[in-house]
């Protein structure tokens, strides 16, 4: 029933920043950000509980990325700072049930937005 739409992906130089947005057509309880580079498995980046505000980050992005919510707008944001080429991937948001940062728990996916970081 809920639809998710990502936006904000772009090409950026190493060290730059981007903010990704995930907008939901309705209220959700838990949203995760995932990314997938060509030839690699999809990996969890961060999640947030929409009601509790609880967050979790993959160690590779901890301290550089920040996930936040705006419940009034049914939106989740991923602020990405100090980007490096290893962050290059297509980024997806997903509704998670249960609220664990695993792709197998995603029951709704957005279409994805491309992030490309050049060196």
Protein Blocks (a to p, Z undefined) as FASTA:
>chain_A
ZZcddehiacddehiacddddddfbdcfbdcdddddehiacddfbdcdfklopacddfkl
gojaccdddfknopacdddehiafklgccdddddddddddbfklpcbdcebjaddddZZ
